[in-house]
Structure formats: structure tokens, C-alpha cells
Amino acid sequence: MTLNQSKNNDRDERTLKKEEILDRAESAYEAVVAIAKEARRLNAAPGIYLMGDEKPLPRAVKNFVDGKVDYEVDRD
């Protein structure tokens, strides 16, 4: 997975390893659901949460890996 983020009109690419994402979740499914919800939240108000031509999904992945996304799982 590659995370692209705009900086000063050029692209800065950082390759994430699966383990970086799974360190924050108990399963890949939980990670995907949390990242998708974060991307939807970011996309709801792009002028507030996203800068310039930044896309919601790469930003959501970055937020998740950086520990900025809190989530909980209902275990009923």
C-alpha cells in the first residue's frame, strides 16, 4: 500500500507495511472498517479536514497509523 500526500506541489510517497496498520487493530477487517469510517468523516467536510487536492482515503490511512483514529468494537 502506498500513501501519497501532497507537499509543496510535489508528491511525497511513503510505503506502508501491512504490519504498521495491523499494529493498531486486532484484525485486518477492523482496520479496514475503521479506516473507511475515517475516510467518510473526512469526505463529509473536505474544506475543513483536507488540504488542497488531498484525498480522503490516504489521509484516513495516515490518521489511523498515526493513532489519531479511535474506534471500539462491540463484542455482543
N, C-alpha and C positions, 0 to 999 in steps of 0.2 A: 504494500500500500504506500502510495506517495502522497505526502501532504504538501500542497502548493500554497504559498501565501505571498501576496504582493508586498513588496518593499521598494519604495523609491523607483517605480516604473520598471523594475526588473523582477524576475521570479527567483525566489529562494526555495529550493526543493530540499525537503528532509524526508528520508525514507524511514518509515516506522516499522518496527518489527511487531509481529503478532503478539509476542510476549509483553511488549510495552502496553498494549491495550488490555490484554488478559490479566495483567497485574492489578488492574483497577476493578475487575469483575470476577465473579465465580465461574462464569461460563461465557462462551462467545455469544450466545443468544442474549444474555443480559447486557453485554457490551453493545451489541447492535441495537437493541431496543432503547437503551439509554442515549446512545449517540443519535438515533433517529428522532427521539423526542427533543433533544437539544437542538438539532438542525431545524425542526419545525418551529421551535421557540424563537430561534434566531431569524428565521424567514418571516415570522409574523410582523416584525418591525425592522426591516433591513436598514433603514436610515439611522436607527438607534444602535443596533448591535453589530452591524457590519460596516466596514470602511471601504469606500470606493467600489471596485468591482470584485470584492471579496465574496466568495461563495459560502453558503451556509454549511455544507457538509464538511469540507476540510476544517473550517473553524470549529465545528462541533467535535470533530475527532481531536483536534488540538486541545480544546477545553476539557474533554474527557481525560486525555492522557495527562494533562497538567493538574488534574484533580479539582477542576472548577465545576464539575457536574456531580451533584449529589443525587443519589437515587436509592430507593429501597424496594425490596421485593416482598410482596405479600405471600406468605407461606401458609395458606389455609389448608 
